[in-house]
Amino acid sequence: MVIRMSDEKSPDRPLRQREQGLALEERTRTKKPPLYKVLLHNDDYTTKEFVVFVLQSVFHRGETDAVTIMEHVHTHGVGVAGVYTFEVAETKVTKTVQLARAHEYPLQLSIEPTD
């Protein structure tokens, strides 16, 4: 003969039978990573065509958008190529600088946090 005690915290009883109230699952919210601007800097040697090419191939900008950004860099000295997480921004800068050096251009880029 087995005698069972009526304990509400008995491990072999289902949760909904042990709890009187509503069982809520606690959710944790993932914090979004900070974003960084990739900045293109104007120089006297890198061609406009090359800057448009980089904006299209590395930063995946359409032709119109790439030309607009290139013109902004040309007239203001600096412009935003894109906004990314730090790792993506760093990768795009490295890829662009390698591409520029392979074509013998001194194109400079920098990364800064967004506001």
VEXMIFI-297989 format. One line per 10 residues: number of its first residue (from 1); their letters; for each residue x, y, z of N, C-alpha, C, O. Coordinates in nm, 4 decimals. Example, Ala and Ser with C-alpha at 12.3 -4.5 7.8 and 13.67 -1.06 7.14 Angstrom:
% VEXMIFI-297989
1	AS	1.3190,-0.5690,0.7800,1.2300,-0.4500,0.7800,1.3200,-0.3300,0.7800,1.4236,-0.3319,0.8465 ~ 1.2850,-0.2250,0.7080,1.3670,-0.1060,0.7140,1.2900,0.0030,0.7870,1.3409,0.1138,0.8039
//
This chain:
% VEXMIFI-297989
1	MVIRMSDEKS	0.0832,-0.1149,0.0000,0.0000,0.0000,0.0000,0.0898,0.1241,0.0000,0.1857,0.1308,0.0770 ~ 0.0589,0.2247,-0.0879,0.1348,0.3485,-0.0994,0.0469,0.4630,-0.0517,-0.0658,0.4805,-0.0981 ~ 0.0992,0.5387,0.0398,0.0256,0.6552,0.0890,0.0961,0.7795,0.0352,0.2163,0.7974,0.0549 ~ 0.0210,0.8634,-0.0315,0.0780,0.9842,-0.0909,0.0278,1.1058,-0.0142,-0.0918,1.1212,0.0103 ~ 0.1219,1.1912,0.0228,0.0867,1.3131,0.0937,0.0383,1.4147,-0.0100,0.0881,1.4141,-0.1226 ~ -0.0506,1.4958,0.0220,-0.1034,1.5962,-0.0685,-0.0204,1.7234,-0.0565,-0.0648,1.8207,0.0045 ~ 0.0978,1.7236,-0.1131,0.1876,1.8386,-0.1100,0.1740,1.9132,-0.2424,0.1882,1.8531,-0.3488 ~ 0.1465,2.0436,-0.2369,0.1300,2.1222,-0.3597,0.2583,2.1329,-0.4395,0.2533,2.1607,-0.5593 ~ 0.3718,2.1119,-0.3779,0.4989,2.1242,-0.4486,0.5552,1.9882,-0.4858,0.6757,1.9748,-0.5070 ~ 0.4729,1.8910,-0.4937,0.5164,1.7568,-0.5309,0.5680,1.7593,-0.6742,0.4987,1.8087,-0.7632
11	PDRPLRQREQ	0.6881,1.7073,-0.6986,0.7471,1.7168,-0.8316,0.6741,1.6354,-0.9370,0.6902,1.6631,-1.0559 ~ 0.5948,1.5365,-0.8988,0.5282,1.4551,-0.9990,0.3899,1.5066,-1.0355,0.3194,1.4417,-1.1128 ~ 0.3491,1.6205,-0.9829,0.2227,1.6814,-1.0203,0.2491,1.7880,-1.1268,0.3479,1.8606,-1.1163 ~ 0.1655,1.7994,-1.2266,0.1852,1.9013,-1.3300,0.1838,2.0418,-1.2728,0.1203,2.0684,-1.1707 ~ 0.2550,2.1316,-1.3404,0.2680,2.2702,-1.2959,0.1325,2.3369,-1.2787,0.1101,2.4057,-1.1791 ~ 0.0424,2.3182,-1.3730,-0.0865,2.3872,-1.3649,-0.1716,2.3403,-1.2474,-0.2590,2.4134,-1.2006 ~ -0.1461,2.2181,-1.1994,-0.2195,2.1709,-1.0822,-0.1559,2.2237,-0.9536,-0.2252,2.2408,-0.8533 ~ -0.0255,2.2495,-0.9552,0.0433,2.2976,-0.8358,0.0231,2.4465,-0.8135,0.0175,2.4920,-0.6993 ~ 0.0120,2.5227,-0.9214,0.0020,2.6679,-0.9118,-0.1445,2.7088,-0.9094,-0.2269,2.6523,-0.9813 ~ -0.1749,2.8039,-0.8292,-0.3104,2.8566,-0.8221,-0.3289,2.9732,-0.9191,-0.4374,2.9920,-0.9740
21	GLALEERTRT	-0.2223,3.0515,-0.9402,-0.2312,3.1698,-1.0250,-0.1917,3.1384,-1.1678,-0.1767,3.0223,-1.2061 ~ -0.1757,3.2411,-1.2438,-0.1376,3.2308,-1.3834,0.0138,3.2131,-1.3937,0.0893,3.2906,-1.3349 ~ 0.0579,3.1136,-1.4666,0.2010,3.0907,-1.4849,0.2496,3.1809,-1.5986,0.2054,3.1667,-1.7126 ~ 0.3409,3.2739,-1.5674,0.3946,3.3660,-1.6677,0.5388,3.3304,-1.6976,0.6168,3.2988,-1.6077 ~ 0.5725,3.3359,-1.8238,0.7099,3.3097,-1.8643,0.7824,3.4436,-1.8723,0.7342,3.5362,-1.9376 ~ 0.8954,3.4546,-1.8079,0.9708,3.5783,-1.8077,1.0508,3.5894,-1.9364,1.1202,3.4957,-1.9759 ~ 1.0405,3.7050,-2.0016,1.1145,3.7273,-2.1263,1.2291,3.8231,-2.0998,1.2160,3.9207,-2.0259 ~ 1.3404,3.7927,-2.1615,1.4527,3.8858,-2.1540,1.4609,3.9569,-2.2883,1.4479,3.8945,-2.3935 ~ 1.4822,4.0861,-2.2838,1.4934,4.1634,-2.4076,1.6401,4.1802,-2.4427,1.7226,4.2178,-2.3594 ~ 1.6698,4.1515,-2.5671,1.8059,4.1666,-2.6158,1.8285,4.3129,-2.6513,1.7504,4.3733,-2.7249
31	KKPPLYKVLL	1.9354,4.3683,-2.5985,1.9693,4.5080,-2.6267,2.0260,4.5162,-2.7679,2.1107,4.4357,-2.8065 ~ 1.9786,4.6140,-2.8444,2.0295,4.6321,-2.9805,2.1723,4.6840,-2.9732,2.2038,4.7683,-2.8892 ~ 2.2593,4.6334,-3.0616,2.3984,4.6800,-3.0592,2.4082,4.8246,-3.1058,2.3259,4.8697,-3.1854 ~ 2.5075,4.8972,-3.0572,2.5241,5.0361,-3.1015,2.5618,5.0409,-3.2497,2.6228,4.9479,-3.3025 ~ 2.5252,5.1488,-3.3145,2.5529,5.1647,-3.4570,2.6621,5.2686,-3.4789,2.6812,5.3604,-3.3991 ~ 2.7334,5.2506,-3.5905,2.8459,5.3373,-3.6244,2.8332,5.3827,-3.7693,2.7902,5.3073,-3.8567 ~ 2.8721,5.5094,-3.7926,2.8734,5.5651,-3.9280,3.0084,5.5367,-3.9922,3.1129,5.5544,-3.9296 ~ 3.0055,5.4926,-4.1169,3.1276,5.4800,-4.1962,3.1367,5.6071,-4.2792,3.0488,5.6368,-4.3601 ~ 3.2445,5.6817,-4.2576,3.2632,5.8101,-4.3251,3.3683,5.7998,-4.4350,3.4752,5.7419,-4.4157 ~ 3.3360,5.8564,-4.5492,3.4314,5.8694,-4.6601,3.4892,6.0103,-4.6543,3.4167,6.1072,-4.6313
41	HNDDYTTKEF	3.6200,6.0209,-4.6752,3.6867,6.1515,-4.6710,3.7360,6.1878,-4.8110,3.7890,6.1040,-4.8840 ~ 3.7172,6.3125,-4.8456,3.7580,6.3608,-4.9766,3.9106,6.3713,-4.9855,3.9776,6.4028,-4.8871 ~ 3.9636,6.3448,-5.1034,4.1057,6.3688,-5.1308,4.1174,6.4174,-5.2745,4.0198,6.4159,-5.3496 ~ 4.2367,6.4604,-5.3122,4.2575,6.5179,-5.4459,4.2947,6.4154,-5.5527,4.3188,6.4523,-5.6676 ~ 4.2997,6.2869,-5.5162,4.3491,6.1866,-5.6108,4.2488,6.0784,-5.6466,4.2468,6.0324,-5.7607 ~ 4.1656,6.0366,-5.5523,4.0686,5.9307,-5.5799,3.9617,5.9864,-5.6733,3.9038,6.0920,-5.6480 ~ 3.9369,5.9134,-5.7816,3.8402,5.9626,-5.8801,3.6965,5.9488,-5.8289,3.6657,5.8641,-5.7449 ~ 3.6120,6.0334,-5.8815,3.4701,6.0273,-5.8474,3.4110,5.8936,-5.8901,3.3276,5.8358,-5.8204 ~ 3.4553,5.8455,-6.0054,3.4049,5.7174,-6.0573,3.4396,5.6020,-5.9639,3.3593,5.5107,-5.9445 ~ 3.5602,5.6064,-5.9057,3.6001,5.5008,-5.8137,3.5170,5.5056,-5.6852,3.4778,5.4015,-5.6325
51	VVFVLQSVFH	3.4907,5.6257,-5.6355,3.4093,5.6401,-5.5144,3.2684,5.5866,-5.5397,3.2127,5.5172,-5.4546 ~ 3.2110,5.6177,-5.6541,3.0782,5.5649,-5.6892,3.0842,5.4121,-5.6986,2.9945,5.3433,-5.6497 ~ 3.1887,5.3597,-5.7606,3.2070,5.2140,-5.7707,3.2112,5.1494,-5.6322,3.1464,5.0472,-5.6096 ~ 3.2871,5.2082,-5.5398,3.2986,5.1544,-5.4033,3.1633,5.1590,-5.3327,3.1232,5.0625,-5.2675 ~ 3.0939,5.2707,-5.3459,2.9632,5.2835,-5.2810,2.8635,5.1802,-5.3347,2.7792,5.1304,-5.2600 ~ 2.8732,5.1488,-5.4620,2.7839,5.0492,-5.5203,2.8250,4.9063,-5.4841,2.7403,4.8238,-5.4499 ~ 2.9539,4.8776,-5.4917,2.9985,4.7391,-5.4737,3.0180,4.6980,-5.3278,2.9856,4.5850,-5.2912 ~ 3.0696,4.7861,-5.2453,3.0960,4.7517,-5.1048,2.9776,4.7876,-5.0156,2.9407,4.7116,-4.9261 ~ 2.9180,4.9049,-5.0411,2.8116,4.9546,-4.9545,2.6719,4.9287,-5.0112,2.5720,4.9658,-4.9497 ~ 2.6652,4.8653,-5.1281,2.5397,4.8235,-5.1915,2.4409,4.9385,-5.2095,2.3214,4.9247,-5.1832
61	RGETDAVTIM	2.4930,5.0508,-5.2545,2.4100,5.1676,-5.2844,2.3718,5.1643,-5.4309,2.4488,5.1177,-5.5150 ~ 2.2541,5.2132,-5.4611,2.2121,5.2277,-5.5998,2.2928,5.3391,-5.6655,2.3582,5.4178,-5.5970 ~ 2.2881,5.3455,-5.7979,2.3697,5.4442,-5.8697,2.3358,5.5875,-5.8294,2.4259,5.6675,-5.8045 ~ 2.2088,5.6200,-5.8229,2.1678,5.7560,-5.7869,2.2138,5.7921,-5.6470,2.2669,5.9010,-5.6251 ~ 2.1939,5.7012,-5.5518,2.2348,5.7232,-5.4133,2.3873,5.7369,-5.4042,2.4383,5.8233,-5.3329 ~ 2.4590,5.6516,-5.4765,2.6060,5.6552,-5.4752,2.6584,5.7883,-5.5303,2.7518,5.8458,-5.4746 ~ 2.6000,5.8359,-5.6368,2.6426,5.9638,-5.6959,2.6127,6.0785,-5.5991,2.6940,6.1697,-5.5841 ~ 2.4973,6.0741,-5.5341,2.4613,6.1781,-5.4369,2.5599,6.1814,-5.3205,2.6043,6.2887,-5.2796 ~ 2.5939,6.0651,-5.2677,2.6904,6.0576,-5.1569,2.8273,6.1068,-5.2022,2.8927,6.1828,-5.1307 ~ 2.8711,6.0641,-5.3203,3.0017,6.1060,-5.3740,3.0072,6.2574,-5.3898,3.1079,6.3193,-5.3553
71	EHVHTHGVGV	2.9002,6.3178,-5.4415,2.8961,6.4636,-5.4579,2.9005,6.5339,-5.3228,2.9642,6.6384,-5.3093 ~ 2.8334,6.4776,-5.2232,2.8367,6.5355,-5.0886,2.9792,6.5313,-5.0320,3.0266,6.6289,-4.9739 ~ 3.0459,6.4185,-5.0496,3.1849,6.4048,-5.0030,3.2736,6.5050,-5.0760,3.3591,6.5691,-5.0150 ~ 3.2533,6.5179,-5.2048,3.3353,6.6088,-5.2857,3.3173,6.7548,-5.2424,3.4149,6.8295,-5.2364 ~ 3.1943,6.7960,-5.2124,3.1698,6.9360,-5.1787,3.1883,6.9684,-5.0300,3.2244,7.0810,-4.9958 ~ 3.1640,6.8717,-4.9419,3.1731,6.8971,-4.7979,3.2964,6.8361,-4.7308,3.3238,6.8634,-4.6139 ~ 3.3701,6.7540,-4.8047,3.4929,6.6965,-4.7496,3.4754,6.5629,-4.6802,3.5720,6.4887,-4.6629 ~ 3.3529,6.5316,-4.6403,3.3249,6.4044,-4.5730,3.1770,6.3710,-4.5913,3.0925,6.4599,-4.6018 ~ 3.1476,6.2414,-4.5949,3.0086,6.1980,-4.6099,2.9892,6.0581,-4.5560,3.0843,5.9808,-4.5443 ~ 2.8659,6.0263,-4.5233,2.8317,5.8960,-4.4653,2.8049,5.7952,-4.5766,2.7156,5.8137,-4.6593
81	AGVYTFEVAE	2.8838,5.6888,-4.5769,2.8634,5.5814,-4.6739,2.7557,5.4854,-4.6260,2.6844,5.4260,-4.7069 ~ 2.7437,5.4699,-4.4924,2.6430,5.3811,-4.4358,2.6528,5.3770,-4.2850,2.7480,5.4286,-4.2263 ~ 2.5532,5.3150,-4.2222,2.5480,5.3004,-4.0771,2.5309,5.1521,-4.0453,2.4384,5.0873,-4.0941 ~ 2.6218,5.0991,-3.9623,2.6272,4.9553,-3.9361,2.6694,4.9277,-3.7921,2.7085,5.0186,-3.7189 ~ 2.6609,4.8006,-3.7531,2.7206,4.7601,-3.6263,2.8717,4.7759,-3.6418,2.9220,4.7849,-3.7538 ~ 2.9437,4.7793,-3.5309,3.0873,4.8061,-3.5369,3.1609,4.7047,-3.6242,3.2443,4.7428,-3.7063 ~ 3.1308,4.5770,-3.6071,3.2023,4.4726,-3.6822,3.1783,4.4855,-3.8324,3.2712,4.4697,-3.9117 ~ 3.0548,4.5139,-3.8716,3.0234,4.5301,-4.0140,3.0909,4.6554,-4.0675,3.1472,4.6532,-4.1769 ~ 3.0862,4.7640,-3.9921,3.1507,4.8892,-4.0339,3.3004,4.8680,-4.0531,3.3578,4.9123,-4.1526 ~ 3.3627,4.8005,-3.9578,3.5064,4.7741,-3.9649,3.5408,4.6896,-4.0877,3.6409,4.7153,-4.1547
91	TKVTKTVQLA	3.4591,4.5900,-4.1170,3.4818,4.5041,-4.2339,3.4696,4.5830,-4.3633,3.5503,4.5658,-4.4547 ~ 3.3689,4.6698,-4.3716,3.3503,4.7496,-4.4934,3.4654,4.8492,-4.5122,3.5083,4.8724,-4.6253 ~ 3.5149,4.9071,-4.4055,3.6293,4.9987,-4.4144,3.7525,4.9230,-4.4637,3.8218,4.9685,-4.5547 ~ 3.7791,4.8081,-4.4035,3.8960,4.7281,-4.4437,3.8872,4.6880,-4.5905,3.9851,4.6999,-4.6642 ~ 3.7713,4.6410,-4.6326,3.7525,4.5983,-4.7714,3.7715,4.7158,-4.8675,3.8347,4.7016,-4.9723 ~ 3.7166,4.8316,-4.8311,3.7277,4.9502,-4.9168,3.8715,4.9989,-4.9269,3.9184,5.0319,-5.0359 ~ 3.9414,5.0037,-4.8146,4.0813,5.0494,-4.8150,4.1675,4.9535,-4.8976,4.2533,4.9985,-4.9736 ~ 4.1464,4.8237,-4.8841,4.2220,4.7265,-4.9639,4.1956,4.7459,-5.1124,4.2875,4.7413,-5.1942 ~ 4.0683,4.7678,-5.1466,4.0313,4.7902,-5.2865,4.0946,4.9194,-5.3391,4.1447,4.9226,-5.4515 ~ 4.0924,5.0244,-5.2591,4.1516,5.1526,-5.2992,4.3025,5.1386,-5.3201,4.3568,5.1895,-5.4182
101	RAHEYPLQLS	4.3696,5.0700,-5.2283,4.5155,5.0529,-5.2404,4.5499,4.9680,-5.3627,4.6508,4.9922,-5.4290 ~ 4.4676,4.8703,-5.3920,4.4910,4.7864,-5.5107,4.4805,4.8688,-5.6392,4.5442,4.8374,-5.7398 ~ 4.3991,4.9748,-5.6343,4.3861,5.0645,-5.7492,4.4714,5.1900,-5.7344,4.4583,5.2844,-5.8123 ~ 4.5588,5.1903,-5.6341,4.6527,5.2990,-5.6068,4.5855,5.4326,-5.5758,4.6313,5.5382,-5.6193 ~ 4.4753,5.4258,-5.4992,4.4080,5.5464,-5.4526,4.4297,5.5610,-5.3022,4.4326,5.4612,-5.2301 ~ 4.4450,5.6849,-5.2542,4.4667,5.7071,-5.1111,4.3369,5.7291,-5.0320,4.3390,5.7943,-4.9276 ~ 4.2266,5.6765,-5.0798,4.0969,5.6974,-5.0166,4.1025,5.6653,-4.8673,4.1530,5.5606,-4.8268 ~ 4.0497,5.7575,-4.7864,4.0476,5.7401,-4.6405,3.9048,5.7265,-4.5932,3.8139,5.7920,-4.6442 ~ 3.8864,5.6394,-4.4940,3.7556,5.6204,-4.4304,3.7748,5.6228,-4.2802,3.8850,5.5999,-4.2304 ~ 3.6681,5.6503,-4.2086,3.6723,5.6443,-4.0632,3.5388,5.5935,-4.0123,3.4405,5.5875,-4.0861
111	IEPTD	3.5369,5.5573,-3.8856,3.4170,5.5071,-3.8195,3.3912,5.5949,-3.6980,3.4833,5.6257,-3.6223 ~ 3.2648,5.6356,-3.6793,3.2297,5.7109,-3.5592,3.0923,5.6661,-3.5107,3.0070,5.6293,-3.5914 ~ 3.0707,5.6689,-3.3808,2.9414,5.6273,-3.3270,2.8293,5.7217,-3.3717,2.8516,5.8412,-3.3908 ~ 2.7110,5.6674,-3.3877,2.5955,5.7523,-3.4175,2.5525,5.8213,-3.2892,2.5858,5.7763,-3.1796 ~ 2.4800,5.9283,-3.3026,2.4354,6.0042,-3.1847,2.3212,5.9362,-3.1144,2.2719,5.9866,-3.0135
//
